[in-house]
Amino acid sequence: MSIRHVVLSDLHLGAPDSLLTHVHDNGEIADGPSEVLAAFANGLHETLDDQKRPKLVLLGDALDLGLSPFGDVSKGFLQLLDAFYPADGPDLFDREIIYVAGNHDHHLWRIAQDNGFLSALESGEIPDDLESVTRIFGRPLHHCRLMESLFLQRPHLRDASVKIAYPNWGISDSANNRAVVMHHGHYLDGMYRALSNARAFLGDGEPLPDTMHQLEQENGPWIDFLWSDLGSAGDVGNGVGSLYGVMLSAGASHDFAESITRRITGGLRAKLGVNPKMPLKYGITLDNLISAAIDMSAGRAAERQRDGYGHVLGKDEIEDIGWYLSKPMAHQMQQELPNMPRELSFIFGHTHKPFQDELLIDGFDVPVGIFNTGGWVLDEPTLMPVQGCAAMLVSDELEVASLRLFNDPTNGEMAPVRVEGSGRLNHFADDTAAAVDRASAHWADFSSIVHARIVEEAEKRVRKLLDRSNSELREAAE
């Protein structure tokens, strides 16, 4: 049994606080892979050994377009290419990459939508609108032009390609009665369903859409507006910082929600001549609606995120996963497959907290294997043991194993790299664990390098936080 796909999420390439980004002390992006990225590639190479090259799936937020300029992001992606597809060595992965956009890089899906619409126009067709979602199963049809253009920066990779799917991509196997479906995870987060919440607030149905088409059609523009290209917003984008950083305190998240509300209402008046005080329904004004939508999404999401730093799954998160799998995702699977699979594995990221488990989901006969990839950035100025990262490995028979790469150190120690399954019988996890053990020396080097980088980054954040606090105290005293 061999590894068919390797799934990575939340790389945040180009972000200076990503453990994978090679950045100079002055903040400029450096050439070549970082120590962490090089060690990770080396560990994977030794683990995969002489297997057929698996396909790489980048499951959203691989590019930090949400907070980093396009130039930094592009240089960060080239660092990844140099590690995974070196000019002077064998490729680590197949040269066709599957890309599933997330919230930070939703802009890539918007580019693909625009290109699809333009292609239809050039062929003489006028579509009704932009394509909202792609098929879950099968080879994606859209190309990621940004990444493919960056491949051209490396002459030996001119035949490589990146196919983009959104918001899900998956693989099914009728012979084994299994399927694996992947989604970045942002639609499990109420913040990114704000316009669906706003629709329900006005009394028009339930806030949780039943179909992927409705979910993306209602909320895709909101993600674009709020988040997915903020890195190109100059000082405004730089000033926003990490949303999770804002969520560290109730006051900060409240200020964030208010500033976003002012940005929207001010823009409506200045650019469109729309009066935010205009009445809509039941005495509710437009600015009332916008403020409520922001508070229901950003404010409540912030509160849930703060409460969730000590655990990976709470009651609300489990309910959101249950809704997503049993309603919009199941609806699309039923449209695409002749029969629903008996065994389903669901892979997502977004939370930066890796885990694996099984959940009972309405409509599925057996518990669904749930796998979270975690992420490669630190979300807090201090270390939290639930934060960390994993790579998901998918076999040719569609079994899934979690390659647990790291969690933030506990008592100054890092847990070793290891393989874990969701709990069901999984021979693939056992076989992969043996391969990881054979490469244990390389993974030990990786763990040591990651530990040093995490400690270094945490110390920087603490110093920055203390400097800011001291500055605020001096200003208050003056």
Salt bridges, closest charged atoms under 4 A:
ASP10 OD2 - HIS12 NE2 3.60
ASP10 OD2 - HIS352 NE2 3.03
ASP17 OD2 - ARG461 NH2 2.54
GLU46 OE1 - HIS442 NE2 3.85
ASP61 OD2 - HIS12 NE2 3.94
ASP61 OD2 - HIS184 NE2 3.13
ASP64 OD1 - HIS12 ND1 2.81
ASP64 OD1 - HIS104 ND1 3.33
ASP82 OD1 - ARG154 NE 2.75
ASP91 OD2 - ARG95 NE 2.57
ASP94 OD2 - LYS55 NZ 3.36
GLU96 OE1 - LYS55 NZ 3.23
GLU96 OE2 - ARG139 NH2 2.50
GLU96 OE2 - LYS163 NZ 3.55
GLU131 OE1 - HIS142 NE2 2.70
GLU148 OE2 - HIS143 ND1 2.71
ASP159 OD1 - ARG95 NH1 2.67
ASP189 OD2 - HIS350 NE2 3.08
GLU216 OE2 - HIS106 NE2 2.95
GLU218 OE2 - ARG199 NE 2.60
ASP224 OD1 - HIS106 ND1 2.82
ASP224 OD2 - ARG110 NE 2.70
GLU258 OE2 - HIS254 NE2 3.07
GLU258 OE1 - ARG262 NH1 3.91
ASP287 OD2 - LYS277 NZ 2.67
ASP316 OD2 - ARG304 NE 3.92
GLU319 OE2 - LYS315 NZ 2.56
ASP320 OD1 - ARG193 NH2 3.35
ASP320 OD2 - ARG304 NH2 2.99
GLU336 OE1 - ARG135 NH2 3.79
GLU343 OE1 - ARG178 NE 3.12
GLU343 OE1 - ARG424 NH1 3.77
GLU358 OE2 - ARG424 NE 3.06
ASP379 OD2 - HIS352 ND1 2.84
GLU399 OE2 - ARG178 NH2 3.79
GLU420 OE1 - ARG404 NH1 3.73
GLU420 OE2 - ARG418 NE 2.85
GLU456 OE2 - LYS460 NZ 3.90
GLU457 OE1 - ARG453 NH2 3.98
GLU457 OE2 - ARG461 NE 3.86
